[in-house]
């Protein structure tokens, strides 16, 4: 849960841009260079799920 919260905070700081999950994974790995590929992929999928299925995406832009 804590990582998900940090991922959402990180995403919110990216600004109002439409990103693909591939782009987000690359950006996250740039932000946290020691992050394993699989961990980055899991974090982005964890982020994308609620953004696709809940009203929170409209609040974030």
C-alpha positions as CSV (number, residue, x, y, z in Angstrom):
1,X,0.0,0.0,0.0
2,X,2.7,2.5,0.8
3,X,4.4,1.9,-2.5
4,X,1.1,2.4,-4.3
5,X,0.6,5.7,-2.5
6,X,4.1,6.9,-3.4
7,X,3.5,5.8,-7.0
8,X,0.3,7.9,-7.1
9,X,2.1,10.9,-5.7
10,X,4.9,10.4,-8.3
11,X,2.3,10.2,-11.1
12,X,0.5,13.3,-9.9
13,X,3.8,15.3,-10.1
14,X,4.2,14.3,-13.8
15,X,1.6,16.8,-14.7
16,X,-1.5,16.7,-17.0
17,X,-0.1,14.5,-19.8
18,X,-1.5,11.4,-21.3
19,X,1.0,8.6,-20.8
20,X,1.1,5.0,-21.9
21,X,1.9,2.3,-19.3
22,X,5.1,1.7,-21.2
23,X,6.1,5.3,-21.0
24,X,5.2,5.4,-17.3
25,X,7.3,2.3,-16.6
26,X,10.3,3.9,-18.3
27,X,9.8,7.2,-16.4
28,X,9.5,5.3,-13.1
29,X,12.7,3.4,-13.8
30,X,14.5,6.7,-14.5
31,X,13.2,8.2,-11.3
32,X,14.3,5.1,-9.3
33,X,17.2,3.5,-11.2
34,X,17.7,0.6,-8.9
35,X,14.1,-0.5,-9.3
36,X,13.8,-4.0,-10.8
37,X,12.0,-4.2,-14.2
38,X,9.2,-6.4,-12.7
39,X,8.7,-4.1,-9.7
40,X,8.3,-1.1,-12.0
41,X,5.8,-3.0,-14.2
42,X,3.8,-4.1,-11.1
43,X,3.8,-0.6,-9.7
44,X,2.5,0.9,-13.0
45,X,-0.2,-1.8,-13.3
46,X,-1.2,-1.1,-9.7
47,X,-1.4,2.6,-10.6
48,X,-3.3,2.1,-13.9
49,X,-6.0,-0.2,-12.5
50,X,-7.7,2.4,-10.3
51,X,-7.2,5.1,-12.8
52,X,-9.0,3.1,-15.4
53,X,-11.8,1.9,-13.2
54,X,-12.7,4.7,-10.8
55,X,-13.6,8.4,-10.9
56,X,-10.2,9.4,-9.4
57,X,-8.8,9.7,-13.0
58,X,-11.0,12.6,-13.7
59,X,-9.9,14.3,-10.5
60,X,-6.2,13.9,-11.5
61,X,-6.8,15.2,-15.0
